Amino acid sequence: MSKPLIGITARIVLNASNLPAVQILRAYADAVLAAGGTPVLIPPQLPEPDWHGLLARLDGVLFSGGGDIGIEHFNGEPHATIEVDVVRDTIELPLLRAVAEEGKPFLGICRGLQVVNVALGGTLYTHISDQHPNALDHDMRDDVIRTHLAHPVRIEEGTRLAEILGEPLVQVNSLHHQGIKDLAPGLKASAYAPDGLIEAVELPEHPFGLAVQWHPEWLMDQESTRNLFRSFVEAAGQ
């Protein structure tokens, strides 16, 4: 029996030889492999007909972390810290709308959660610490490892996420400076940080439409995290 094909959105970077490369961090691929899926890279420079063709072959899509979304997509507040990934915006926003409409399983992580919210009509804080009242320090310092558990997240009862994680409170890492401001119509908030920031969303009535603000791919030692990736891949396999 073939394993579900899971597309993972990628970014363009300069490698050690100063040459452009299409890249995802290995942690995403390892998490998909551990959950029983086969990871497939989605190059961000794909023209629309090509990514539509690829999507038809994929069983699920993982929207990975990365740079900021252009403020023109959600009437965002300008801020000096914003680093936009224009190429990714071009493919990922319409790609998210396509998987939502087609009912194809998807999982968003960090930037991926923000893509889900913006693509479906929501807005973002463009720099949480300056714009969200009494905000925690959600951004990662250079001296902090990616597995560092920065704060707890409260999971909303009765949500798909609560059913999957099996815990009402999880400890998470935190590697972002932007976050959800206004929730998109049709989305449901399924988890919150102690400062009230939305940490997870889901798309009701969708076969599997979830996104989290933290980086579970670095927390595979947690049973709840393994449950998340396993549930995603299993949904893709159906």
TAHULIN-V555603 format. One record per residue. RES is the residue in three letters. PHI is phi in radians with two decimals (NA if undefined). Layout:
BEGIN
res=RES phi=PHI
res=RES phi=PHI
END
This chain:
BEGIN
res=MET phi=NA
res=SER phi=-1.29
res=LYS phi=-1.44
res=PRO phi=-1.06
res=LEU phi=-1.54
res=ILE phi=-1.96
res=GLY phi=-1.31
res=ILE phi=-2.14
res=THR phi=-1.16
res=ALA phi=-2.12
res=ARG phi=-2.28
res=ILE phi=-1.78
res=VAL phi=-2.31
res=LEU phi=-1.66
res=ASN phi=-1.45
res=ALA phi=-1.08
res=SER phi=-1.65
res=ASN phi=1.12
res=LEU phi=-1.90
res=PRO phi=-1.19
res=ALA phi=-2.40
res=VAL phi=-1.62
res=GLN phi=-2.43
res=ILE phi=-2.24
res=LEU phi=-1.30
res=ARG phi=-1.04
res=ALA phi=-0.99
res=TYR phi=-1.13
res=ALA phi=-1.10
res=ASP phi=-1.11
res=ALA phi=-1.14
res=VAL phi=-1.16
res=LEU phi=-1.06
res=ALA phi=-1.09
res=ALA phi=-1.52
res=GLY phi=1.73
res=GLY phi=-1.86
res=THR phi=-1.97
res=PRO phi=-1.32
res=VAL phi=-2.28
res=LEU phi=-1.31
res=ILE phi=-1.88
res=PRO phi=-1.11
res=PRO phi=-1.25
res=GLN phi=-1.53
res=LEU phi=-1.09
res=PRO phi=-1.12
res=GLU phi=-0.99
res=PRO phi=-1.05
res=ASP phi=-1.28
res=TRP phi=-1.26
res=HIS phi=-1.12
res=GLY phi=-1.12
res=LEU phi=-1.16
res=LEU phi=-1.02
res=ALA phi=-1.08
res=ARG phi=-1.61
res=LEU phi=-1.49
res=ASP phi=-1.69
res=GLY phi=-2.88
res=VAL phi=-2.30
res=LEU phi=-1.85
res=PHE phi=-1.57
res=SER phi=-1.50
res=GLY phi=-1.35
res=GLY phi=2.67
res=GLY phi=-1.23
res=ASP phi=-1.36
res=ILE phi=-1.54
res=GLY phi=-1.01
res=ILE phi=-1.15
res=GLU phi=-1.16
res=HIS phi=-1.41
res=PHE phi=-2.54
res=ASN phi=0.93
res=GLY phi=-1.38
res=GLU phi=-1.43
res=PRO phi=-1.05
res=HIS phi=-2.68
res=ALA phi=-1.11
res=THR phi=-1.48
res=ILE phi=-1.19
res=GLU phi=-2.24
res=VAL phi=-1.44
res=ASP phi=-1.86
res=VAL phi=-1.09
res=VAL phi=-1.07
res=ARG phi=-1.18
res=ASP phi=-0.98
res=THR phi=-1.06
res=ILE phi=-1.67
res=GLU phi=-1.30
res=LEU phi=-1.14
res=PRO phi=-1.20
res=LEU phi=-1.11
res=LEU phi=-1.10
res=ARG phi=-1.08
res=ALA phi=-1.17
res=VAL phi=-1.21
res=ALA phi=-1.17
res=GLU phi=-1.23
res=GLU phi=-1.45
res=GLY phi=1.30
res=LYS phi=-1.51
res=PRO phi=-0.97
res=PHE phi=-2.51
res=LEU phi=-2.33
res=GLY phi=-1.84
res=ILE phi=-2.26
res=CYS phi=0.97
res=ARG phi=-0.92
res=GLY phi=-1.04
res=LEU phi=-1.11
res=GLN phi=-1.18
res=VAL phi=-1.08
res=VAL phi=-1.01
res=ASN phi=-1.17
res=VAL phi=-1.20
res=ALA phi=-1.05
res=LEU phi=-1.72
res=GLY phi=1.91
res=GLY phi=-1.62
res=THR phi=-2.22
res=LEU phi=-2.26
res=TYR phi=-1.28
res=THR phi=-1.48
res=HIS phi=-2.75
res=ILE phi=-0.95
res=SER phi=-1.09
res=ASP phi=-1.65
res=GLN phi=-2.13
res=HIS phi=-1.83
res=PRO phi=-1.02
res=ASN phi=0.96
res=ALA phi=-1.21
res=LEU phi=-1.24
res=ASP phi=-1.48
res=HIS phi=-1.51
res=ASP phi=-1.38
res=MET phi=-1.70
res=ARG phi=-1.39
res=ASP phi=-1.10
res=ASP phi=-1.61
res=VAL phi=-1.88
res=ILE phi=-1.31
res=ARG phi=-1.23
res=THR phi=-1.57
res=HIS phi=-1.12
res=LEU phi=-1.50
res=ALA phi=-1.46
res=HIS phi=-2.91
res=PRO phi=-1.42
res=VAL phi=-2.27
res=ARG phi=-1.59
res=ILE phi=-1.60
res=GLU phi=-1.22
res=GLU phi=-1.09
res=GLY phi=1.42
res=THR phi=-1.62
res=ARG phi=-1.08
res=LEU phi=-1.12
res=ALA phi=-1.07
res=GLU phi=-1.11
res=ILE phi=-1.29
res=LEU phi=-1.26
res=GLY phi=1.30
res=GLU phi=-2.45
res=PRO phi=-1.38
res=LEU phi=-2.50
res=VAL phi=-2.20
res=GLN phi=-1.65
res=VAL phi=-2.27
res=ASN phi=-1.44
res=SER phi=-2.63
res=LEU phi=-2.29
res=HIS phi=-2.48
res=HIS phi=-2.02
res=GLN phi=-2.05
res=GLY phi=-2.94
res=ILE phi=-1.21
res=LYS phi=-1.76
res=ASP phi=-1.87
res=LEU phi=-1.23
res=ALA phi=-1.13
res=PRO phi=-1.00
res=GLY phi=1.64
res=LEU phi=-1.50
res=LYS phi=-2.11
res=ALA phi=-1.28
res=SER phi=-2.10
res=ALA phi=-2.81
res=TYR phi=-2.39
res=ALA phi=-1.39
res=PRO phi=-1.03
res=ASP phi=-1.54
res=GLY phi=1.61
res=LEU phi=-1.18
res=ILE phi=-1.18
res=GLU phi=-1.93
res=ALA phi=-2.75
res=VAL phi=-2.40
res=GLU phi=-2.53
res=LEU phi=-1.85
res=PRO phi=-1.01
res=GLU phi=1.24
res=HIS phi=-1.52
res=PRO phi=-0.94
res=PHE phi=-2.88
res=GLY phi=-2.28
res=LEU phi=-2.29
res=ALA phi=-2.66
res=VAL phi=-2.22
res=GLN phi=-1.46
res=TRP phi=-1.48
res=HIS phi=-2.01
res=PRO phi=-1.16
res=GLU phi=-1.07
res=TRP phi=-1.65
res=LEU phi=-2.14
res=MET phi=-1.24
res=ASP phi=-1.32
res=GLN phi=-1.54
res=GLU phi=-1.07
res=SER phi=-1.09
res=THR phi=-1.18
res=ARG phi=-1.07
res=ASN phi=-1.08
res=LEU phi=-1.11
res=PHE phi=-1.19
res=ARG phi=-1.11
res=SER phi=-1.12
res=PHE phi=-1.09
res=VAL phi=-1.16
res=GLU phi=-1.11
res=ALA phi=-1.09
res=ALA phi=-1.13
res=GLY phi=-1.26
res=GLN phi=-1.54
END
